[in-house]
């Protein structure tokens, strides 16, 4: 019997990742994915669904706040900023995808940016730290998807 659970081993691997492990190719691809996600998200801020979730989320307030993309004067608590910006990314359905079907950057990047904005000034993260967190988020999503029986059935259902 293994001494650790699958979850424990998974957490250990993820926790052990550091920015030195990012290759130049991974960094360049990540930057392209981030730029693409921001572009699609900005386009998505013109959609009806974006306006609906943004309007609904205005009822929430917090001492911590993060920017809504394309609206510098509109800030929400990080949880709701991540939600609203994530909806903007996926609203046009042009965000990146892989098989089995998932949209990795649209789920990861809005959360990372919202959280990073909420950090106190003295604890701001570097660009390399953001790239590491982005890649860890993509990796976690991909591995969870790989482990999911439900995800394996997606091609047969559509």
C-alpha positions in Angstrom: 0.0 0.0 0.0 1.3 3.5 -0.8 2.2 5.5 2.3 0.4 8.6 1.0 -2.9 9.2 -0.7 -3.2 10.3 -4.3 -4.3 13.7 -3.1 -1.3 13.9 -0.7 1.1 13.1 -3.5 -0.6 15.5 -5.9 -0.4 18.3 -3.3 3.3 17.5 -2.6 4.2 17.8 -6.3 2.3 21.0 -6.7 3.7 22.5 -3.6 7.2 21.6 -4.7 7.1 23.5 -8.0 9.1 26.7 -8.3 9.8 29.3 -10.9 13.2 27.8 -11.8 11.4 24.8 -13.3 9.7 27.0 -15.9 11.5 26.6 -19.3 11.8 29.4 -21.8 9.3 27.6 -24.0 6.8 27.3 -21.1 7.3 31.0 -20.2 6.7 32.1 -23.8 3.6 29.9 -24.3 2.2 31.1 -21.0 2.7 34.7 -21.9 0.9 34.1 -25.2 -2.0 32.3 -23.4 -2.2 35.2 -20.9 -2.3 37.8 -23.6 -4.9 35.9 -25.5 -7.0 35.5 -22.4 -6.8 39.2 -21.6 -7.8 40.1 -25.2 -10.7 37.7 -25.2 -11.8 39.0 -21.8 -11.7 42.6 -22.9 -13.9 41.7 -25.9 -16.2 39.8 -23.5 -16.8 43.0 -21.5 -19.1 44.2 -24.3 -21.5 41.2 -24.0 -24.9 41.1 -22.3 -24.0 38.3 -20.0 -21.0 40.3 -18.7 -23.2 43.3 -18.0 -25.7 41.1 -16.1 -23.1 39.5 -13.8 -21.3 42.8 -13.3 -24.6 44.5 -12.3 -25.5 41.6 -10.0 -22.0 41.6 -8.3 -22.2 45.3 -7.5 -24.2 44.4 -4.4 -21.0 42.9 -2.8 -18.4 45.1 -1.1 -15.2 44.4 0.8 -12.2 46.2 2.1 -10.2 44.3 -0.5 -11.0 45.0 -4.1 -9.8 44.0 -7.6 -10.3 45.6 -10.9 -12.9 44.6 -13.4 -11.1 44.4 -16.8 -11.8 47.3 -19.1 -13.5 49.3 -16.3 -10.7 50.8 -14.1 -13.3 52.6 -12.0 -15.2 49.4 -11.2 -13.8 47.3 -8.4 -15.2 44.3 -6.6 -14.0 41.9 -3.9 -11.5 39.4 -5.4 -14.0 36.5 -5.5 -16.5 38.5 -7.5 -13.9 40.2 -9.7 -12.6 36.8 -10.6 -16.1 35.6 -11.4 -17.0 38.7 -13.5 -13.7 38.7 -15.4 -14.0 34.9 -15.9 -17.4 35.3 -17.4 -16.0 38.0 -19.7 -13.3 35.6 -20.9 -15.7 32.9 -21.7 -18.6 35.0 -23.0 -17.4 34.9 -26.6 -16.2 31.3 -26.3 -12.9 32.2 -28.1 -10.7 31.4 -25.1 -8.2 28.5 -25.2 -9.2 24.9 -24.9 -7.8 21.4 -24.9 -9.1 17.9 -25.0 -11.1 16.7 -23.1 -12.9 19.9 -23.5 -12.0 22.6 -20.9 -11.0 26.2 -21.1 -7.9 26.4 -18.8 -6.9 30.1 -18.9 -10.4 31.5 -18.4 -10.7 29.8 -15.1 -7.1 30.4 -13.8 -6.1 33.9 -14.9 -9.0 35.9 -13.6 -8.6 34.3 -10.2 -4.8 35.0 -10.1 -5.1 38.6 -11.2 -7.9 39.3 -8.7 -5.9 37.7 -5.9 -2.7 39.4 -6.8 -4.4 42.8 -6.8 -5.7 42.2 -3.4 -2.3 41.6 -1.8 -0.9 44.4 0.3 1.6 46.6 -1.5 4.5 45.1 0.4 3.5 41.5 -0.6 3.0 42.1 -4.3 4.1 39.1 -6.4 6.6 39.2 -9.3 5.8 38.5 -12.9 7.7 35.3 -12.7 5.6 34.3 -9.6 2.5 35.0 -11.5 3.7 32.8 -14.4 4.4 30.0 -12.0 1.0 30.3 -10.3 -0.6 30.4 -13.8 1.2 27.2 -14.8 0.4 25.5 -11.5 -3.3 26.4 -12.0 -3.3 25.0 -15.5 -1.5 21.9 -14.4 -3.9 21.3 -11.5 -6.9 21.7 -13.8 -5.4 19.4 -16.4 -4.6 16.7 -13.9 -8.0 16.9 -12.3 -9.6 16.6 -15.7 -7.4 13.7 -16.5 -8.5 11.9 -13.3 -12.2 12.6 -14.0 -14.3 9.8 -15.5 -16.9 12.4 -16.3 -14.4 14.3 -18.5 -13.4 11.2 -20.4 -17.1 10.8 -21.5 -17.3 14.4 -22.9 -16.4 13.4 -26.5 -19.0 10.7 -26.6 -21.8 13.0 -25.3 -21.2 15.7 -27.9 
